[in-house]
Amino acid sequence: MYNKVFIIGNLTRDPELRYTPAGIPIARFTVAVNQRSKEKEEVDFIPVIAWRRLAEICGEFLKKGRSVAVEGRLQVRTFAGRDGQSRTVAEVVADNMQMLGRRLEGAPENAGAEGSDSKSDSKNEGGEVPF
């Protein structure tokens, strides 16, 4: 059996970052995915859940309107609604997330980039190429 989902779309609002009573981070957000056909264009709104460090990253860097690729698994669960009726929801439990498109206003330019060393940048203040 294999349960793998890949979605690419735009966030409908900023992620909601919360913590379980045990202190584990969980982020919830919705991704709007366009479906184009010859007759019309439809949009699917897919709920996504991220846990632990990925949840913290989503809460910090994702914003409404941001293009994102999410890889994970489909989870279907049933719960009792406020009116006592049984509700079923399908959602993607994220394993990986990749931000797409241009950098948004206010986001760090090299967020998550490896190897950025401010000491090496400050040593070459004269503008010469160090060969």
N, CA, C and O of each residue as an XYZ file, in Angstrom:
524
protein
N       0.837     -1.173      0.000
C       0.000      0.000      0.000
C       0.890      1.246      0.000
O       1.963      1.257      0.603
N       0.433      2.277     -0.674
C       1.225      3.491     -0.798
C       0.284      4.680     -0.739
O      -0.678      4.747     -1.505
N       0.543      5.605      0.145
C      -0.299      6.792      0.328
C       0.609      8.011      0.231
O       1.250      8.385      1.213
N       0.670      8.632     -0.942
C       1.534      9.780     -1.164
C       0.775     10.832     -1.952
O       0.133     10.522     -2.956
N       0.847     12.086     -1.495
C       0.135     13.190     -2.123
C       1.121     14.315     -2.402
O       1.961     14.634     -1.561
N       1.016     14.917     -3.590
C       1.776     16.103     -3.953
C       0.770     17.161     -4.387
O      -0.043     16.919     -5.279
N       0.822     18.333     -3.760
C      -0.054     19.425     -4.184
C       0.778     20.697     -4.351
O       1.747     20.929     -3.628
N       0.375     21.502     -5.315
C       0.991     22.806     -5.538
C      -0.136     23.810     -5.659
O      -1.063     23.633     -6.450
N      -0.047     24.870     -4.864
C      -1.083     25.891     -4.892
C      -0.686     27.084     -4.049
O       0.487     27.270     -3.728
N      -1.677     27.897     -3.690
C      -1.445     29.115     -2.911
C      -2.163     29.031     -1.575
O      -3.265     28.491     -1.484
N      -1.530     29.570     -0.536
C      -2.157     29.596      0.779
C      -3.344     30.546      0.789
O      -3.265     31.654      0.260
N      -4.443     30.110      1.392
C      -5.637     30.944      1.460
C      -5.571     31.937      2.615
O      -6.250     32.963      2.587
N      -4.755     31.641      3.633
C      -4.524     32.549      4.765
C      -3.246     32.111      5.469
O      -2.693     31.055      5.161
N      -2.779     32.921      6.413
C      -1.580     32.574      7.167
C      -1.814     31.281      7.942
O      -2.930     31.034      8.399
N      -0.778     30.448      8.097
C      -0.929     29.215      8.871
C      -1.287     29.515     10.329
O      -0.883     30.536     10.886
N      -2.039     28.622     10.921
C      -2.403     28.716     12.334
C      -1.476     27.776     13.100
O      -1.586     26.557     12.972
N      -0.567     28.334     13.890
C       0.399     27.540     14.648
C      -0.076     27.419     16.084
O      -0.309     28.423     16.756
N      -0.218     26.187     16.550
C      -0.623     25.906     17.924
C       0.289     24.841     18.492
O       1.136     24.287     17.790
N       0.108     24.563     19.770
C       0.895     23.538     20.446
C      -0.045     22.588     21.176
O      -1.035     23.019     21.765
N       0.267     21.293     21.136
C      -0.514     20.309     21.871
C      -0.219     20.482     23.357
O       0.749     21.156     23.710
N      -1.033     19.886     24.244
C      -0.737     19.962     25.681
C       0.663     19.437     26.033
O       1.236     19.836     27.047
N       1.208     18.552     25.204
C       2.561     18.024     25.426
C       3.636     18.951     24.861
O       4.827     18.663     24.985
N       3.227     20.066     24.240
C       4.192     21.035     23.712
C       4.644     20.786     22.292
O       5.617     21.395     21.847
N       3.971     19.912     21.566
C       4.349     19.605     20.183
C       3.684     20.614     19.240
O       2.465     20.781     19.284
N       4.467     21.288     18.389
C       3.895     22.271     17.455
C       3.068     21.604     16.357
O       3.422     20.536     15.857
N       1.967     22.249     15.994
C       1.126     21.800     14.884
C       0.656     23.036     14.124
O       0.155     23.990     14.718
N       0.825     23.006     12.813
C       0.387     24.116     11.957
C      -0.705     23.610     11.026
O      -0.596     22.529     10.446
N      -1.751     24.404     10.893
C      -2.841     24.091      9.971
C      -2.962     25.237      8.971
O      -2.924     26.411      9.340
N      -3.107     24.873      7.706
C      -3.330     25.870      6.668
C      -4.050     25.210      5.502
O      -4.116     23.984      5.412
N      -4.589     26.035      4.608
C      -5.323     25.531      3.451
C      -4.633     25.999      2.183
O      -4.224     27.155      2.068
N      -4.510     25.077      1.231
C      -3.890     25.375     -0.058
C      -4.979     25.351     -1.134
O      -5.714     24.371     -1.257
N      -5.079     26.422     -1.901
C      -6.010     26.506     -3.024
C      -5.309     25.991     -4.273
O      -4.261     26.506     -4.663
N      -5.893     24.974     -4.898
C      -5.314     24.343     -6.079
C      -6.278     24.540     -7.249
O      -7.428     24.107     -7.189
N      -5.810     25.190     -8.306
C      -6.648     25.451     -9.478
C      -6.739     24.211    -10.349
O      -5.761     23.490    -10.545
N      -7.958     23.977    -10.874
C      -8.192     22.923    -11.856
C      -8.737     23.597    -13.098
O      -9.779     24.251    -13.049
N      -8.048     23.445    -14.193
C      -8.494     24.072    -15.434
C      -9.046     23.004    -16.369
O      -8.444     21.948    -16.562
N     -10.183     23.301    -16.932
C     -10.738     22.457    -17.982
C     -11.203     23.385    -19.112
O     -11.148     24.607    -18.980
N     -11.651     22.807    -20.195
C     -12.070     23.627    -21.336
C     -13.300     24.460    -21.010
O     -13.433     25.581    -21.501
N     -14.187     23.935    -20.200
C     -15.434     24.625    -19.904
C     -15.288     25.686    -18.815
O     -15.833     26.782    -18.942
N     -14.564     25.371    -17.753
C     -14.499     26.289    -16.616
C     -13.248     26.037    -15.784
O     -12.534     25.053    -15.977
N     -13.009     26.941    -14.871
C     -11.889     26.797    -13.946
C     -12.465     26.628    -12.534
O     -13.288     27.429    -12.090
N     -12.028     25.592    -11.849
C     -12.485     25.323    -10.497
C     -11.303     25.363     -9.550
O     -10.153     25.206     -9.961
N     -11.599     25.576     -8.280
C     -10.557     25.620     -7.260
C     -10.902     24.621     -6.165
O     -12.029     24.592     -5.670
N      -9.927     23.804     -5.794
C     -10.067     22.904     -4.649
C      -9.331     23.529     -3.476
O      -8.223     24.041     -3.637
N      -9.935     23.490     -2.306
C      -9.315     24.004     -1.092
C      -8.930     22.806     -0.232
O      -9.796     22.118      0.309
N      -7.636     22.564     -0.109
C      -7.137     21.353      0.535
C      -6.511     21.700      1.879
O      -5.529     22.440      1.936
N      -7.079     21.164      2.968
C      -6.499     21.409      4.294
C      -5.198     20.626      4.472
O      -5.090     19.475      4.049
N      -4.216     21.267      5.106
C      -2.898     20.664      5.330
C      -2.558     20.799      6.806
O      -2.851     21.816      7.435
N      -1.932     19.754      7.353
C      -1.448     19.763      8.735
C       0.040     19.443      8.707
O       0.469     18.505      8.036
N       0.825     20.227      9.439
C       2.261     19.971      9.585
C       2.562     19.839     11.079
O       1.964     20.533     11.901
N       3.476     18.960     11.419
C       3.830     18.692     12.813
C       5.289     19.036     13.086
O       6.112     19.071     12.171
N       5.591     19.281     14.323
C       6.932     19.466     14.887
C       7.709     20.579     14.184
O       7.171     21.673     14.016
N       8.930     20.346     13.774
C       9.782     21.397     13.204
C       9.202     21.948     11.906
O       9.291     23.148     11.649
N       8.609     21.080     11.088
C       7.991     21.558      9.858
C       6.855     22.527     10.172
O       6.662     23.500      9.444
N       6.105     22.279     11.236
C       5.035     23.190     11.653
C       5.599     24.553     12.031
O       5.033     25.583     11.665
N       6.706     24.566     12.758
C       7.329     25.837     13.145
C       7.814     26.615     11.921
O       7.657     27.834     11.852
N       8.401     25.906     10.960
C       8.882     26.546      9.732
C       7.708     27.125      8.947
O       7.788     28.249      8.451
N       6.622     26.367      8.833
C       5.432     26.854      8.126
C       4.871     28.094      8.814
O       4.522     29.071      8.152
N       4.786     28.055     10.133
C       4.265     29.191     10.880
C       5.116     30.435     10.743
O       4.601     31.553     10.774
N       6.414     30.248     10.592
C       7.330     31.388     10.501
C       7.423     31.983      9.099
O       7.472     33.205      8.954
N       7.448     31.148      8.072
C       7.760     31.635      6.732
C       6.587     31.687      5.759
O       6.648     32.440      4.787
N       5.528     30.924      5.980
C       4.410     30.926      5.039
C       3.434     32.049      5.356
O       3.152     32.320      6.523
N       2.927     32.691      4.340
C       1.971     33.785      4.471
C       0.878     33.607      3.424
O       1.062     32.901      2.431
N      -0.247     34.245      3.653
C      -1.372     34.196      2.731
C      -0.919     34.576      1.324
O      -0.200     35.557      1.138
N      -1.348     33.788      0.332
C      -1.020     34.058     -1.061
C       0.259     33.407     -1.546
O       0.503     33.355     -2.752
N       1.076     32.911     -0.639
C       2.364     32.304     -1.003
C       2.146     31.009     -1.769
O       1.317     30.188     -1.377
N       2.882     30.819     -2.856
C       2.848     29.560     -3.594
C       3.687     28.540     -2.854
O       4.782     28.840     -2.377
N       3.154     27.323     -2.764
C       3.815     26.301     -1.982
C       3.578     24.926     -2.608
O       2.520     24.664     -3.179
N       4.574     24.061     -2.491
C       4.440     22.657     -2.870
C       4.481     21.844     -1.579
O       5.374     22.028     -0.752
N       3.525     20.957     -1.412
C       3.438     20.138     -0.204
C       3.460     18.673     -0.617
O       2.754     18.264     -1.539
N       4.282     17.889      0.078
C       4.345     16.450     -0.117
C       3.938     15.814      1.203
O       4.403     16.229      2.264
N       3.084     14.824      1.143
C       2.656     14.174      2.372
C       1.767     12.987      2.095
O       1.862     12.346      1.048
N       0.891     12.700      3.062
C      -0.030     11.576      2.916
C      -1.450     12.070      3.166
O      -1.667     13.020      3.918
N      -2.407     11.414      2.527
C      -3.807     11.753      2.715
C      -4.330     11.054      3.958
O      -4.127      9.855      4.146
N      -5.004     11.820      4.802
C      -5.587     11.272      6.030
C      -7.077     11.608      6.030
O      -7.454     12.760      5.813
N      -7.909     10.627      6.270
C      -9.344     10.832      6.376
C      -9.732     10.504      7.806
O      -9.443      9.415      8.303
N     -10.390     11.454      8.469
C     -10.794     11.219      9.855
C     -12.226     11.669     10.062
O     -12.748     12.509      9.329
N     -12.847     11.090     11.077
C     -14.231     11.401     11.421
C     -14.272     11.935     12.841
O     -13.579     11.438     13.729
N     -15.100     12.960     13.043
C     -15.241     13.544     14.370
C     -16.672     14.028     14.547
O     -17.409     14.182     13.573
N     -17.062     14.268     15.800
C     -18.401     14.779     16.094
C     -18.396     16.297     15.977
O     -17.569     16.970     16.591
N     -19.313     16.828     15.195
C     -19.428     18.267     15.026
C     -20.117     18.906     16.214
O     -20.566     18.214     17.128
N     -20.199     20.228     16.199
C     -20.834     20.954     17.305
C     -22.305     20.597     17.463
O     -22.852     20.647     18.565
N     -22.937     20.237     16.356
C     -24.354     19.882     16.410
C     -24.578     18.401     16.728
O     -25.711     17.921     16.706
N     -23.491     17.682     17.023
C     -23.596     16.267     17.363
C     -23.531     15.350     16.164
O     -23.431     14.134     16.330
N     -23.585     15.893     14.959
C     -23.513     15.090     13.744
C     -22.072     14.643     13.495
O     -21.122     15.348     13.836
N     -21.929     13.483     12.906
C     -20.617     12.962     12.556
C     -20.111     13.667     11.294
O     -20.840     13.770     10.308
N     -18.885     14.145     11.321
C     -18.262     14.834     10.187
C     -17.030     14.051      9.739
O     -16.312     13.468     10.552
N     -16.805     14.055      8.436
C     -15.627     13.414      7.869
C     -14.834     14.459      7.117
O     -15.397     15.245      6.355
N     -13.531     14.472      7.329
C     -12.671     15.436      6.653
C     -11.447     14.698      6.091
O     -10.891     13.805      6.730
N     -11.052     15.092      4.891
C      -9.824     14.586      4.277
C      -8.813     15.719      4.311
O      -9.136     16.852      3.953
N      -7.592     15.424      4.736
C      -6.553     16.441      4.840
C      -5.202     15.821      4.508
O      -5.028     14.604      4.581
N      -4.256     16.667      4.147
C      -2.903     16.220      3.843
C      -2.043     16.424      5.079
O      -1.975     17.528      5.619
N      -1.390     15.368      5.527
C      -0.420     15.468      6.614
C       0.941     15.645      5.945
O       1.455     14.720      5.317
N       1.514     16.828      6.082
C       2.728     17.199      5.340
C       3.968     16.501      5.888
O       4.186     16.437      7.097
N       4.767     15.983      4.970
C       6.095     15.455      5.290
C       7.169     16.450      4.874
O       8.187     16.604      5.550
N       6.927     17.125      3.751
C       7.860     18.117      3.213
C       7.074     19.295      2.653
O       5.923     19.154      2.239
N       7.715     20.454      2.650
C       7.100     21.667      2.115
C       8.188     22.465      1.418
O       9.304     22.593      1.922
N       7.847     23.001      0.252
C       8.791     23.829     -0.488
C       8.089     25.123     -0.867
O       7.040     25.100     -1.509
N       8.667     26.254     -0.470
C       8.114     27.546     -0.858
C       8.469     27.807     -2.312
O       9.602     27.559     -2.727
N       7.524     28.300     -3.084
C       7.723     28.546     -4.510
C       7.568     30.021     -4.815
O       7.089     30.791     -3.982
N       7.970     30.407     -5.997
C       7.774     31.784     -6.441
C       8.762     32.743     -5.809
O       9.775     32.349     -5.231
N       8.427     34.016     -5.942
C       9.302     35.067     -5.433
C       9.199     35.181     -3.922
O       8.217     34.759     -3.311
N      10.234     35.761     -3.338
C      10.271     36.024     -1.908
C       9.262     37.112     -1.579
O       9.161     38.115     -2.285
N       8.511     36.903     -0.494
C       7.523     37.899     -0.082
C       8.173     38.998      0.735
O       9.244     38.804      1.309
N       7.524     40.153      0.788
C       7.986     41.305      1.568
C       8.190     40.919      3.028
O       7.299     40.335      3.645
N       9.346     41.237      3.581
C       9.604     40.998      5.004
C      10.200     39.637      5.313
O      10.625     39.405      6.445
N      10.245     38.729      4.347
C      10.832     37.417      4.594
C      12.340     37.505      4.397
O      12.797     38.192      3.483
N      13.121     36.827      5.229
C      14.570     36.862      5.071
C      14.981     36.318      3.708
O      14.419     35.334      3.227
N      15.965     36.965      3.093
C      16.373     36.574      1.744
C      16.998     35.185      1.714
O      16.772     34.429      0.769
N      17.774     34.839      2.725
C      18.449     33.548      2.729
C      17.909     32.659      3.840
O      18.677     31.949      4.490
N      16.611     32.688      4.065
C      16.009     31.875      5.124
C      16.269     30.405      4.855
O      15.891     29.874      3.810
N      16.906     29.765      5.792
C      17.177     28.346      5.678
C      18.362     28.015      4.793
O      18.697     26.841      4.639
N      18.999     29.001      4.215
C      20.137     28.734      3.348
C      21.326     28.282      4.182
O      21.602     28.838      5.245
N      22.019     27.277      3.693
C      23.193     26.786      4.408
C      24.424     27.531      3.924
O      24.480     27.984      2.780
N      25.401     27.654      4.795
C      26.682     28.210      4.405
C      26.758     29.718      4.366
O      27.756     30.247      3.878
N      25.762     30.445      4.852
C      25.896     31.898      4.881
C      26.687     32.272      6.120
O      26.261     32.007      7.244
N      27.826     32.881      5.911
C      28.731     33.205      7.009
C      28.999     34.698      6.988
O      29.670     35.198      6.085
N      28.485     35.406      7.966
C      28.644     36.859      7.991
C      30.105     37.258      8.192
O      30.491     38.353      7.784
N      30.931     36.407      8.807
C      32.344     36.733      9.004
C      33.074     36.808      7.672
O      33.895     37.702      7.466
N      32.785     35.877      6.762
C      33.482     35.894      5.477
C      33.043     37.090      4.643
O      33.833     37.609      3.855
N      31.780     37.543      4.802
C      31.313     38.707      4.065
C      31.986     39.984      4.557
O      32.266     40.876      3.757
N      32.251     40.086      5.860
C      32.810     41.319      6.410
C      34.315     41.425      6.168
O      34.863     42.525      6.257
N      35.001     40.324      5.866
C      36.446     40.367      5.637
C      36.786     41.058      4.327
O      37.872     41.622      4.196
N      35.885     41.026      3.361
C      36.173     41.564      2.038
C      35.427     42.877      1.831
O      34.630     42.992      0.900
N      35.669     43.856      2.674
C      34.966     45.132      2.580
C      35.557     46.029      1.496
O      34.900     46.979      1.069
N      36.769     45.756      1.043
C      37.418     46.588      0.035
C      36.883     46.374     -1.357
O      37.204     47.156     -2.252
N      36.073     45.340     -1.588
C      35.501     45.081     -2.881
C      36.416     44.301     -3.806
O      36.055     44.063     -4.959
N      37.612     43.886     -3.329
C      38.515     43.134     -4.172
C      38.112     41.657     -4.177
O      37.560     41.139     -3.207
N      38.402     41.010     -5.284
C      38.108     39.575     -5.397
C      39.269     38.825     -4.719
O      40.423     39.021     -5.099
N      38.984     37.977     -3.733
C      40.060     37.334     -2.973
C      40.631     36.092     -3.641
O      40.432     34.991     -3.127
N      41.354     36.224     -4.799
C      42.013     35.068     -5.403
C      43.490     35.177     -5.177
O      44.246     34.304     -5.604
